């Protein structure tokens, strides 16, 4: 299973008065190539003096645990349980 991370959002975060907060909202559309399922995740990252690449890498790192949990939760979907052997096959 390979996961593809496509940037779906990359914009300044605004407060309730539409003022910049100093953060960038970075969203990923994560596609599992084994079944073409898609997971969307967004992270707000402090901008500071970071490049777009650094902001995106930080968002990826902040998202990784949730994306890995999503991928792991799908591991047995579509498999068959054999009651006689008490095993998933």
CORCOR-V54578 format. One record per residue. N is the residue number from 1. SS is DSSP state (H for helix, E for strand, L for the rest). OMEGA is omega as a letter, one per 20 degrees, with the letter a starting at -180 (* if undefined). Layout:
n->N ss->SS omega->OMEGA
n->N ss->SS omega->OMEGA
This chain:
n->1 ss->L omega->r
n->2 ss->L omega->r
n->3 ss->E omega->r
n->4 ss->E omega->r
n->5 ss->E omega->r
n->6 ss->E omega->a
n->7 ss->E omega->a
n->8 ss->E omega->r
n->9 ss->E omega->r
n->10 ss->E omega->a
n->11 ss->E omega->r
n->12 ss->E omega->r
n->13 ss->E omega->a
n->14 ss->E omega->r
n->15 ss->L omega->a
n->16 ss->L omega->r
n->17 ss->L omega->a
n->18 ss->L omega->r
n->19 ss->L omega->r
n->20 ss->E omega->a
n->21 ss->E omega->a
n->22 ss->E omega->r
n->23 ss->E omega->r
n->24 ss->E omega->r
n->25 ss->E omega->r
n->26 ss->E omega->r
n->27 ss->E omega->r
n->28 ss->E omega->r
n->29 ss->E omega->a
n->30 ss->E omega->a
n->31 ss->E omega->r
n->32 ss->E omega->a
n->33 ss->L omega->a
n->34 ss->L omega->a
n->35 ss->L omega->r
n->36 ss->L omega->r
n->37 ss->L omega->a
n->38 ss->E omega->r
n->39 ss->E omega->r
n->40 ss->E omega->r
n->41 ss->E omega->r
n->42 ss->E omega->r
n->43 ss->E omega->r
n->44 ss->E omega->a
n->45 ss->E omega->r
n->46 ss->E omega->a
n->47 ss->L omega->a
n->48 ss->L omega->r
n->49 ss->L omega->a
n->50 ss->L omega->r
n->51 ss->L omega->r
n->52 ss->H omega->r
n->53 ss->H omega->a
n->54 ss->H omega->r
n->55 ss->H omega->a
n->56 ss->H omega->r
n->57 ss->H omega->r
n->58 ss->H omega->r
n->59 ss->H omega->r
n->60 ss->H omega->a
n->61 ss->H omega->r
n->62 ss->H omega->a
n->63 ss->H omega->a
n->64 ss->H omega->a
n->65 ss->H omega->r
n->66 ss->H omega->r
n->67 ss->H omega->r
n->68 ss->H omega->r
n->69 ss->H omega->r
n->70 ss->H omega->a
n->71 ss->H omega->a
n->72 ss->H omega->a
n->73 ss->H omega->a
n->74 ss->L omega->a
n->75 ss->L omega->a
n->76 ss->L omega->r
n->77 ss->L omega->r
n->78 ss->L omega->r
n->79 ss->L omega->a
n->80 ss->L omega->r
n->81 ss->E omega->r
n->82 ss->E omega->a
n->83 ss->L omega->a
n->84 ss->L omega->r
n->85 ss->L omega->a
n->86 ss->L omega->a
n->87 ss->E omega->r
n->88 ss->E omega->a
n->89 ss->L omega->*
